[in-house]
Amino acid sequence: MINCYLGIDVGSVSTNVVLMNDDKEIIGKVYTSTQGKPIDAIKRGLKEIKAQVRDEIKVKGVGTTGSGRHLASMIVGGDVVKNEITAHGIAALNFVKGVKTIFEIGGQDSKIILLRDGIISDFAMNTVCAAGTGSFLDRQASRIGIEIQEFGELALKSKNTVRIAGRCAVFAESDMIHKQQLGHNQEDIIKGLCDALVRNFLNNLGKGKEILGPIVFQGGVAANAGIKKSFEEALKQEIYVPPHHNVMGAIGCCLLAQEKAEKKNTTQFKGFDIVNSGYQVKGFECEDCSNLCEVVEIMRDGQLMARWGDKCCKWSDKVKDDIEKLA
Amino acid sequence: MKVTFPHMGNQYVATKVLLDELEVENIVPPECSKDTLDIGTQHSPESICLPLKVNIGNYIESIKQGADTIILTGSCGPCRFGYYSILQKEIMKAMGHNINFILLDPPQGDYKSFFARIFKLTNTKNPYKIIKALAKATRVLYLVDEMEEVSCYKRPRQKKIGEVDIYYDGFHKKVRKIHGYREVSKLIKETINNIKSIPEDPNREVIKIGVIGEIYTIIEPFVNLNIHKKLGNMGVEVSTSLKISRWLTEHLYLQPLKLTGEKKIRNMAKPYLKTMIGGHGRETIGHAIDYAKRGFDGVIQIYPFTCMPEIVAQSILPTIEKDFDIPYLCLIVDELTGEAGYTTRLEAFVDLLIRRREMGISDKLLSRN
């Protein structure tokens, strides 16, 4: 019987599930796409990770993060619900000694996290701009007609970079089309796009911040060798991409769950059997005031589990009361 | 004459009392909601700052209830707010509403035309009556601001989360139904006492955050997505740098006499920003330093997208963050109603502050040994 901790990161693009043992070793990881159906993705993730691990395991704690963290926590029975920034920071601290800066680029947001003396001292997230995130790259790759997986390798082949405007996704796209029409070759354009994205990241998020090494680059986009190279060229220092770079958020959750389990020795985990339960999501528009909140209801096998989406908390509180009465 | 006015945090309570006391029929616009914003964005120039859009929404919703006159305060500050009344008049005209505008600019020394406008609004020339009403409204303004402070103090300490807001939200529902100084001030005092008597959890570690930035966005809860409640329920005591009560005293009573209560704040900002750049840019800097000196754990700046004075302040604040060792977070609000990303940033910021404080405490213990 191995004690382990479960970490789940439900992001906009991917849902990641990680199992970690007491010695902070990763014994299983699943990276699956969310495709707008977080509940299915969570169930799929749990099923796959159960299949990966042969030994008998005992889950001692569960942590969830990502934009779907509350949903995940409700379904799986989470002990810790944490925002992505803290989760990513904690994961990097445990895997790279003395890390001082983290670049994290995911599907819909990018962040920079500064760590000093082992704690997060500052962070920034993209505010009003989506240029330079994973979904932007995805789109451009499909425009050029290449697989996103080949993107980075192609950029490395470039010998003569084309300059592409990187301030705004709209400018970048039209600039790119012009350069294509001029006949520049594909590698150079792709490298230009990587440079533009890095420039955008450093100007937008890194502005006024002291970027010190060691620097860790994580998140889905870290798999892209072209972006990593552009970062190294811009900052003139080495960038580390950790082996589990795409599931760092989930790893952070495992670590947080472990910390919590040491303090409190029980878990809310509902067991792997929940993959067999049927979950339905219903929604209705509350018409009690002019906000017209769209309230979402999550049902498990016909029983109401949670509600959210209401500004005044009238509906969500009601469920809590009902559950308390039942318990 | 049925008078209405734009929303701005708790200010409506005082304005309502002022008009009630002057026996002017008035309509408080419905609480800001998605509808308000939808109406506003539909009829406003796309690139104008958010407060104007919400204002327009407020007017239209009040007009639907029968309002025919709008009172608006101007600000002497050279920011776009100074042109709000002119632009709003044009917008209302373009929409085909025949509406009276009464502009209550702070007198700036010209008391004659100031009082002419007041006489037009009040239909009385009895200065005693006007001054009495004004004094009562000011008193209510200070009382609601006190209520705000008390609830900000209590929220992170309450034993059962949400209890403060039962009274707080209850107040806003009830106050619309009552009239005049006596009833309103009684209700506010009751609410303050109720909130004060909520049991506290003595073991709570309370983090203190100062909220700085553009005045409208930091005090209007709909626009800043209820930052006071959100932070309060995360265990944070929130202090807001600008309050209407203070603004009123400053502009209506002190400035004409060439006095100012903001001198200390302005002096603090001096090494970073010597001159007035419009809006509250200089105050934002000054208050950030003030909060750092008062031992707050962090500051959060909020401003509407495209607000020039705050953009200038934003570029200076990282230097203050370094010089005074106080973490800083910037939030830009616009027509967003999705709260996930916003809450993530707040949560992460609060986490950062808690960890910092824990580290600080263990450092002190170590150095003592």
HADDOCK unambig.tbl for C-alpha pairs under 7 A between the chains (distance, minus, plus):
assign (segid A and resid 67 and name CA) (segid B and resid 340 and name CA) 6.79 0.50 0.50
assign (segid A and resid 83 and name CA) (segid B and resid 344 and name CA) 5.59 0.50 0.50
assign (segid A and resid 83 and name CA) (segid B and resid 347 and name CA) 6.56 0.50 0.50
assign (segid A and resid 83 and name CA) (segid B and resid 348 and name CA) 6.12 0.50 0.50
assign (segid A and resid 85 and name CA) (segid B and resid 348 and name CA) 5.94 0.50 0.50
assign (segid A and resid 86 and name CA) (segid B and resid 348 and name CA) 6.03 0.50 0.50
assign (segid A and resid 119 and name CA) (segid B and resid 355 and name CA) 6.89 0.50 0.50
assign (segid A and resid 120 and name CA) (segid B and resid 352 and name CA) 5.87 0.50 0.50
assign (segid A and resid 121 and name CA) (segid B and resid 352 and name CA) 6.62 0.50 0.50
assign (segid A and resid 122 and name CA) (segid B and resid 327 and name CA) 6.84 0.50 0.50
assign (segid A and resid 208 and name CA) (segid B and resid 318 and name CA) 6.45 0.50 0.50
assign (segid A and resid 290 and name CA) (segid B and resid 33 and name CA) 6.44 0.50 0.50
assign (segid A and resid 290 and name CA) (segid B and resid 35 and name CA) 6.62 0.50 0.50
assign (segid A and resid 291 and name CA) (segid B and resid 33 and name CA) 5.40 0.50 0.50
assign (segid A and resid 291 and name CA) (segid B and resid 34 and name CA) 5.48 0.50 0.50
assign (segid A and resid 291 and name CA) (segid B and resid 35 and name CA) 6.92 0.50 0.50
